[in-house]
């Protein structure tokens, strides 16, 4: 009833605006003045709050109710300001305020007309008005593949302690609290986490007790989705319950319980585990099935998650394109909110997107975010159909084999047609069993055609299964009308023997065999079915031992700094972890993957799946090094990442040939960032590249075309005039990326020894093509918790717009190896 009332009132507001000739839109408004995480005092009667929201200040905050009251008082002050600016600007209340943002940014979300937005933008105290925009999801064996059980898990006291008391905030589609991956039954008891204060919403579909210790908090954010008109509480659920599946999958990948049996269609595929199985999951539902999400809801979720005290944010979401409402990608309201999260010592982990292998497709832009690419590990599910003439074709499908060792007769669906018509279905689609001859198909293998109806959703593979079962066929073979292409279809579980031939050539060869061994009369009617075959099992995994490859779909760099797609002096992606064919928890009511409807587990692919791997690994690092900054955590994962395989050869990236077939080439930093994450090495990186909020403000001030006013209006940061020659490459990142090398560029870096002993380092490097590189010093010794400045001088030796890559290795006397990738795009000699 509550959700109906809210929707009804919002509809009245929208109708009133339409009647007045104005279209209602959702806008995010940034106000002058500090948010809670930035406020250092200055307002009469309101104590400073910023110092409570760092790792050092958290314990002080929770020590006293007076401190909590100070935060509540300042939040109330900001909310009152937000209400007052709206009331004084629009006296007729022809707007609908959705959220007040207090913690990370000082602002609010409001539904109003475009004309009202233009008026509000000019109001005193308003710094910026940005239109709401949509965001999308960017969609067992991996712990062993990454070496966790005998590596970082063992060093943290074993699987029963891995990630203990670290809180991962999952901004996603929610969670199913009844799933065994999130159960607390039978595990070591979960105590309280003193630095986390989030609540657990209760709803009929999300009852009391859903937050069980493993799930430490759960909330949902849907005001913008409701205002935009796409939300239906009976479909999307006005609660933290996951009705999609995506949120369960990402949460379980990051921090799901260890040793959970993965059973689909009665077949056991192994045991699943999250990367940090003892970490806590804090759920912030801001994405919804069928409609995705809106940035106003996502910002509200992020704001609340950081206020609640999460240690890590996992974001398997992003925009569809660089936001056109902020010309500079780093200054869109979402990235600005994430910058404040980093100021509060929260590591932000985000998917880069699924638009690869094309360049400039990354959708995670800013240097304060750990941006994650997806890799393909060495596990596969080979699947074959063998014909009676000993021909064999490979395909896809997690399906059992046909019974026995013999062959079954093949029957093409068109040959089994009864002559009846169904305007919505062709016989060869195998969607309607009533138009096929069941007596003919008993005990046979049915051949169906994967037409465009399957691609567009008007036909389904599960309905083919239903047809096979209804008619008593033994199984089915799906042939294609055109190549499905690499990575276009993940293996789908079937309860009957089945295989999908993804190659057009293989499909044609199979049909040629079928027609050659099928006798027909002069009218084309079948006299005798002579073709036969056997479908082998597709449920048994095989492991090649190969290192990761960059997945074809994983979005690629270079990073862009504006909506015109100009290259940025920032490396993206940052790291790569597995994201292809990942088994993890699912909700039986989930609709995101039709092949897994009704199941408790799903195997799906995407940078959405890679991101929680990185977030879970980061949780292990936080447990071991609770005093490390977000930049230090990211640095440790980047500088220790692998760039070569077991034989010392470069890691490979999947690409498309000119003919559209899958090929692999040597990967570059624009494919995988610093490389494939090595969790155990990241635990002890030797050196780290640190940076903080002030450093990121200096970075923003140095970006070409960004005014000091724009930086102030979005972040509240002040650009110093004392650094007129500052460059974005001055930011202390564990990489060097130059979009335009005009003559010579001097790049400073500073490394800090986080090891327990002094260590001597020697620098070696490979120059990027058409660039000369010198470094000072060539060797140095650094004591524990001490720092060393490094100076890199890069000069163009040839004028070209061809991107080239190099690397620097810092090799320590105690065995640490620190890797710094270098990427240089446009080069001009002698400027």
Buried (B, 14 or more C-beta within 10 A) or exposed (E): EEBEEBBEEBEEBBEBBEEEEBEBBBBBBBBBBBBBBBBEEEBEEBBBBBBBBBBEBBEEBBEEEEBBEBBEBBBEBBBEBBEEBBEEBBEEEBBBBBBBBBBBBBBBBBBBBEEBBEBBBEBEEBBBBBBBBBBBBBBBBBBBBBBBBEBBBEBBEEBEBBBBBBBBBBBBBBBBBEBBBBBBEEBEEBEEBEBBEBEBBBBEBBEEEBBBBBBBBBBBBBBBBBBBEBBBBEEBBBBBBBBBBBBBBBBBBBBBBBEBEBEBBEBEBBBBBBBBBBBBBBBBBBBBBEBBBBBBBBBBBBBBBBBBBBBBBBBBBBBEEBBEBBBBBBBBBBBBBBBBBBBBBBBBBBBBBBBBBEBBBBBBBBBBBBBBBBBBBBBBBEBBBBBBEEBEBBBBBBBBBBEEEEBBBBBBBEBBBEEEEEEEBBBBBBBBBEBBBBEBBEEBBBBBBBBEBBBEEEBBBBBBBBBBEBBEBBBBBBBBBEBBBBBEBBBBBBBBBBBBBBBBEBBBBBBEBBEEBBEEEEEEEBEEBBBBBBBBBBBEBEEEEEBBBBBBBBBBBBBBBBBEBBBBBBBBBBBBBBBBBBBBBBBBBBBBBEBBBEBBBBBBBBBBBBBBBBBBBBBBBBBBBEEBBBBBBBBBBBBBBBBEBEEEEBBBBBBBEEEEEEBBBEBBBBBBBBBBBBBBBBBBBBBBBBBBBEBBBBBBBBBBEBEBEBBBBBBBBEBEEEEEEBBBBBBBBBBBBBBBBEEEBEBEBBBBBBBEEEBEBEBEBEBBBBBEBEBEEEEBEBEEEEEBEBEBEBBBBEEBEEBBBBBBBBBBEEEBBBBBBBBBBBBBBEE
